[in-house]
Amino acid sequence: MNVSDFMKANLSEIKNIILNLPAEFSSHDFIEKFSKKYESDYIDMLVDYKGREAFKTVHSQVAKFLSLNMKYLGINKRDKDSSEHVFGELDVIQWWKKI
């Protein structure tokens, strides 16, 4: 199952993850909570892209899903800003604001 299909199938739980985040959060903040809740599924998603920038690919698909479902999830895009990614390096990523 691809990232988007998985997230669609778990849309109400995705919304609950967002409800438990601060008023403003980064895509990385969301992914951290998402990957803890769905650890084995998250690992499967990464394995699907093994050798093809798995983290970057999966994380960009997660952010795209958030973007395409902003209205239902009750979020809006904020500016892009720096955030530390899973390897401890800074990256410029999307930030979100609850509405």
N, C-alpha and C positions, 0 to 999 in steps of 0.2 A: 504494500500500500504506500503510495507516495505521501509526501508531507501534507499537501493540501487536502487530500482525501481523508487522511487520518484526523486532521484538525477539524474538518467538517463533521466527521462522525462523532467528535468529542466537543462540539461547539459550546454546549452549556458548561462543561468543565473548564474550557478555555476562558469563558467569561468569568467563572469563579476565580481563576488564577488572577485575572486582571483586577477583579474586585478587591483582592488581597494585596495588591501592589500600592505603592504611594500614589498620590495624585498625579505626579509626573514621574515617568519611568523610561528607561531605555529598552531597546529591543533585547539587549543583553540581560537586563533585569528579568524580562519576561522569559527568555530562553532558560535562564538559570532555574526558575521555578517550574517551567514546563519540563525540563530535562529531569528534574528530581521526581516529579509526579509520574512521568511516563518513561522512566529510565530505560527499560528494556526496549520499548518502541523507539526511543530516541537513538539508542545504540544501533538498532536495525536500520534506521534512516541513514545514519553515518556510514554503516557498512555498505549500503546500496551505492554510495558514492566513493568508496575506498579508492584511493589513488587519484581522485579527481577533485581535490580541495574539498573534502567531505564537510568539514565544519563550515567553511565559507558558503558552500552550496546550500546546505540544509538551513543555515541561519538566514540566508537571503530569502529562501522560500518561506520560512516562518514569518519574516518581516513583511513579505509580499502578502501573505494571508491576512496579517493584521491590517494592512493597508486596504485590502479589498473588502474587509468586513468591519470597518471602523464604525459604521452606523449601528450595527447590531451589538458590537462590543462596547459601545459607549465611549469611544476614544477619538481623538483628533491628532493629526501630526503636529509636532512642534518642530523647532529647528533641529538640524543634524548637529551633533556635538561629539566630543571625545568620550570614549568609554573603553575600559579595559576589557579585552576579550579573553577567551578561555586560556590563552597562552601567556597572559600577563602583559601583552603589548597594547598600546593605545591605538584605537581605530576610530574613525569618524562614522557614526551610525545614527540611525533615526531615534529620536526621542518622541514620547507620546504623552498626551495629557488627557485625563479622564474628563468627560463632559457631564 
